[in-house]
Amino acid sequence: MEYLLQVKIGALFGLLVLTLLFGFIPARVKWFSHTNGTETHRTVLSLISCFAGGVFLAACLLDIIPDYLSDINAELDARSVETSFPLPEFIMAAGFFMVLILERIVLNCREMGGSQEERAPLIHDNRNGHGAASSPDLESSGQHVHVDFQAHSPFRSFMLFLSLSLHSVFEGLAIGLQSTDSKVLEICIAILVHKSIIVFSLSVKLVQSAVRPLWVAAYIGVFAMMSPLGIGIGIGVIEAKLAAGTLIQAILEGLAAGTFVYITFLEILPHELNSPGKQLLKVLFILLGFSVMAGLTFLG
């Protein structure tokens, strides 16, 4: 077995193990799913969720979308495709509407007999300072921190998991397609740091979405295997020398980017900023999460 292939296989197992480790910390520690504790406890959970929102925002604007636009434009130039129609943005919009339509279909089917948290609007009318899905003990408290965890529907959490998983496949694909061991290690280290934060934030979101523990474990397990799967696909693409492989990858990246835009701007950020209490501190933690990912992107 040649050395380059050994390095790629080592990166495959390293990504798998570390992603599982960081993913199961929120899933196994009951503190992250306990929402009826003290005011301080609920505040910390809300701030962690805000930090995660900043992480996802940075991943969307600084990582996923730029990578996709770079790949699709390079592929269109290589194939001498010239058009005034914004095709890359259209593909991304298709991903956005794909999730929107799927969610509306699911919520419409559950309208007659579904649970309240699945039918509740994402942004509540909070004229009295409380969300519609708050529990009675929180409503009766004169001074409380509104952390409306039920606004995170299991379906939206699944779509968040799906979009992140698809992007993870492309990250692994970037490793699998490299031709030098130094570049493999460089990209692998960057993805390890990036994915550790992402999977921790994803696990927090899943735990707060009332997803069953068995399904949380399944989500994290499948998500952990996505980058290794991408590495394997990349190795296979190199061996098979597919002519249309990069074009297919770029189109799928665009659909994933549109999905991520929907989840970030219509699920995570509205939920956190819509709940009253400590608004400036929440914005600070969103900025903190964004800054961490921006710093990692700046450092390459």
PyMOL commands that set and color helices and strands:
alter all, ss='L'
color gray80, all
select helices_A, chain A and resi 3-28+30-32+39-78+87-109+116-119+136-139+149-151+154-176+181-208+213-240+245-274+279-298
alter helices_A, ss='H'
color red, helices_A
deselect
rebuild
show_as cartoon
